[in-house]
Amino acid sequence: MPQDTIEETDCDPAYEGYFKGHNREVTALSFHPNGSQFISGSLDKTIMLWHLKQLMRAYKFKGHEESVLDVCYSPNGNLIASASKDRSVRLWVPKVNGDTIKFTAHSSAVNSVQFRPYGEELVTASNDKSIKLWFPCRRKKKFFKSFTQHTSWVKCVKFSSTGKLLVSCSDDKTIKVWDITSGKCVKTFNEMKAPAKHVEFHPNDIVIGSANENACVKLYDLRTNTLCQHYTAFEGPVNMVKFHPTGKFMLTASNDSTVKILDIVEGRPIYNLKGHEMSVTSIAFSKDGEYFVSGSTDQRIILWKCNLCTDDRKSPTQN
């Protein structure tokens, strides 16, 4: 059984079990809004839906012609969206195996897809260097606008919690923040040494976090346009970062086969979780922050109980 490197207490993350069903690397994870189930995507071209209580898979969704690179639930949990190397995005009804709508979203691999937190739109990012905003539905899709200032592959794009901004990262070594209404890039952060692989908004939308190819995690303050925290406690590229819903902790996934938890209030790593045998490629928190899952090139998905003690400390961006 995987063990935390720190002596366990009531506030330590705990291993709950693992899921095995994919036969290639797990690339993406997303919890249902009610926290009872989650979905995973894989290089094996499939999406799988899992229930927490049974520790077993419920459905396998097949349809993509190439690797699935990202998955997400809609805000109400009624739809699943998946992005693929086959250039398409598919919409799935979670309870109906095989019921899917496909649309070709880009001219190259689609690396990232996310539904708007409040609304029905979704955003995609691609190796064709563009970001696109869509209004999808069961019968047709409507294209809204493109964001095209990146000069190389766009690896990730995410909405702010209000749904008014986007943040993206690219192999052009920039992180950009976009105003959705105007379609304009309003901020650019330059990653001088290596590009970011993943970006996320902090729950308060004032800070963004990035997972970087040069084995570090960075936090940027949007009010001052400066780097406010920098973590180097990794032995390989960092593939993904996720903020805990409280905004006080950050989860990281790295090629060094570990899942690390950072206390971003105190500005230090606090847990180094060793459960996977190979690179950790994807992570996700449940909406209430009670659980998280991690996926790996070892084809396993591990379920963890957070058990993080959230005291009365302020978040790192509060005065």
Buried (B, 14 or more C-beta within 10 A) or exposed (E): EBEBEEEEEEEBBBBBEBBEBBEBBBBBBBBBBEBEBBBBBBBBBBBBBBBBEEEEBBBBBEBBEEBBBBBBBBBEBEBBBBBBBBBBBBBBBBEEBEEBBBBEBBEBBBBBBBBBEEEBBBBBBBBBBBBBBBBBEEEEBEEEBEBBBBEEBBBBBBBBBEBBBBBBBBBBBBBBBBBBEEBEBEBEBEBEEBBBBBBBBBBBBBBBBBBBBBBBBBBBBBEEEEEBBEBEBBEBBBBBBBBBBBBBBBBBBBBBBBBBBBBBBEEEBBBBBBBBEEBBBBBBBBBEBEBBBBBBBBBBBBBBEBBBEBEEEEBBBEE
